[in-house]
Amino acid sequence: MTSHAPEQAQFYLTSVNSCPYLKGRMERKLFTHLNGRRAPILHDLLAQHGFRRSQNIIYRPACDGCSACQSARIVVPEFTPSKSQLRVQKRNRDIAGGEVFARASPEQFELFGRYLLARHTSGGMAGMTFSDYEYMIEDTPVKSMLIEYRIASPDGGPRLVGTALTDILPDGLSMVYSFFDPQLPKRSLGTHMILDHVARASAMDLSHVYLGYWVRNSPKMAYKGAFQPLETLVAGQRWRRVARPV
């Protein structure tokens, strides 16, 4: 890996928009494009400094006077599931997670639409078409995998209940985007998919699962603090352990 990769990229700032996590706050992002044969190198390096990928864009928050969004990752070799997480694992023993070719399907898109309708009606993804969804899943310049989670259906074939788009980094798995059946709340499918990624990272001898951004005071992100040990990135430079929320 060359240390000059970030300097060779052109970085840009988005316009100011309302923060989706903290009421009354405004957000802005710093981003660059992932293009060409150097894209994986740039992606791996920037991921270590708090950037996240979306299609062929990699970005991080650059908000004036606010650093609430912190990159978070689970330390896989030291992870031990809590009692509640063990219950989630037991509850979902009938779910099979399988890696598939990273290609969008109508079945995934139908589940994606129901997930957005139930949980993110006001978000920027709410009006996505199937073509938009195809770009989200398939437009990747780096090493990625798509995992489908299925359970046996009384009507015949296994039913899709969750999907995770995940990037493979040299030191871990980065969960780019995941969604699940909103009609199965008792299964805690979001937690189940993270636990499955921890198991996959361990089997691949990778040390981290990257969960994206964590905002400590955002109810939408409270679940991330339950995966211990958890590290967050301080000032884009140093990873630091954070305590389990009380």
N, C-alpha and C positions, 0 to 999 in steps of 0.2 A: 504494500500500500504506500503510495507516495503522499508525503505530507503537504503537497502543494495543491491537491485536488480542490479544496474549497476556494482557494484564490483564483482558480481558473474558471470557476462558475460565475455566472452573472446573477446577482441577487436583486430581488424586487420587493417592494412593500405594497400590500393591498390597501384599499381605502378603508376608512374607519366604519365599523358596523357595530350593531348592538351585540353585547356578549350573550351567548346562549346559556351560560352557566350562572352568572352572577347578575342579579337584577340591578339595573341602573348603571352598569359598567359598559364600556365600549371596548371593542377588540380590534386588533390589527395584526397581520401576519407577515413574516419575512419568508420568502420562498424563492426557489430556483427550479429549473427544469432538469429532469434526468433523461439525458439523450446520449446516444452513441455507446461505444464499447466501454467507456469509463463510467457509465451509469452505476454499475454495481459497486465500484470502489467508492464513488462519491456518496452513494446511499449508505453504505456501511459506516463510513466515517462520520457523516452528519447524524446518523441515528445515535451514535455515541454522544452527541452533543445536543440531544433533545429534539431532533427533527422527526417528523412523521411523513409517511408517503401517502399520497392520494393520486392514483393513476401514475402519470409521469411527472408529477409535481411533488416536491418534498418541502415541508414548511415547518415553522415553529411560531408560537405567539411572540409578538413584538409590541406589546401594549404599553402605552405611556403610564408610568407610575403604578403599574400592577404586575406582580409576578405570581399570581395565584395559581396559574396552570403550571404544574410541574410534571415532567416526564416520570413515569413510574414503571418499575420492573420487579418481578418476583425473583428472588435468589433460589434457583431450583435445587441445588444440592442440599440446602438446609431447610427446605420447605417440609412442613408437617401439617397435614390437614387438621382443621379444628373439628370439634365434635359435630357442629352443624354441617360442615363440609363433608364429613364422613356420612352423615345422614343423606346428603344430596347424592353422593356416590351410590349408596345403597338403593335409593329411590329410583335411580336411573340405570340400574344394571341391565335393563332390557334394551338400552339404546346402543346402537353400533355406530361408531364414527369411522368413516372411510375416506381416504384421500382420493380425489377424482381429478381429472384433467380440468384445468382452470378455464372453463367455458360456461357462459351463462345459459341457463335453461328456463323455459316457461314455468316449470315447477318451482324453481328457486324464486323467480320473480313474483309469483303468486304469494308465496310465503313472505317475501320481502315486503310486498305491499300491505299485507295484513299486519305485519310487525310495525311498519311506519304508521299505519292508521290508528293502531292501539297505543303507541308510545311516543311518536314524534310527529304529530300532525302539523305542528308549526315550524318544523325544521326545514332546512334548505333542500332536503331530499324528497320532500313530500310529493312534488310534482314530477318525479323521475319517470321517464318512459322506459320501455324495454331496451331501446337503443342506448339510453343513458346507463342503464344497469350493465349492459354488455361492456361498455367502456370501463366501468368501475371494476369489473371482474377480470377482463381480458387485457386491458391496456396496462401492462406491467413490463418495465425494462429490467427488472431484477428477478432473482429466483424466488418464486412464490408457490404456494400450494392452496388448494381449495378442499376443505373438509366438509362432508355432508354427514349429518347426524340423523339416523332413521330408527323407527320402532316398527314392530310388526303391526300390520293393519288387519282388522277383521274382514276387510273387503278383499284381501289378497296380498299384494306386494307391500314391502316396507314403506312406511310413510315418512316423508321428509319433515323433520321438526326443528332443524337448525342448520345453519351454514356459517362457516368461518373462512374468510380470506386472510391468509397468513404469509408474511414474508420470512424467508430463512436467512438469518444473519450469521456471521462467523461465530458469534457467542450466544445466540439465542433465537427464539421465535418471536416475531413481532405481529401481534394481532391487529391487522389493518382495519377490518370491519367484520362484525358478526351480527347475526339476527336469528330469531327463533320464534316458535309458535306462541303467540300471546295468549292462546286459549288453554295453556297448560301451566298456569302460574305456580302450582304446588310442586312442580318438578324443579324449579329454580334452574332453568336451562342455561342461563347466562353463566352462573357459577359452575355448572357441570362442564361447559365448554372450556372455561379457563382451567379447571382441574385436569381436563383431558390434555390441554396444551402443556401443562406442567409435566404430565406423564410422558408425552411425546418428546419434549425437550430433554428429559432425563434419559430416555431411550436413545436419543441421538447424541448424548454426551454434550449437551449444550447447557450453559450455566444460567440462562435467564429467559423469562417470558416477559416481553414488553407489552404493557397494557395501555399505552397511549398516555394521555394527560389525566392527571388527578388534581381536582380542586377540592381541598380539604373541607370547605364549607358548602359544597354543592351536594344536595341530596341525591342528585342523579349519579354521582360518582362515589357515594359513600361505600359501596360494595367493594371497591378496590382495596380499601384499607384493611379488609379482612384477610387478605392473602399475605401471610407473614413467613419469612422476613421480606419486607418490602423496602425498596430503595427509591429515592427520588433524586433528581438531578438538581444540584444547587448552582445557580448562576451559570448554567450551561457548561460547567467545568468538572464538578465533583459529585459522585454518587454517595448519598448518605442514607443510613438506615432510619426509618421512621417507626414510631411506636404504634402498636395496635390501638385503634380508637376505643375509647371506653364505652 
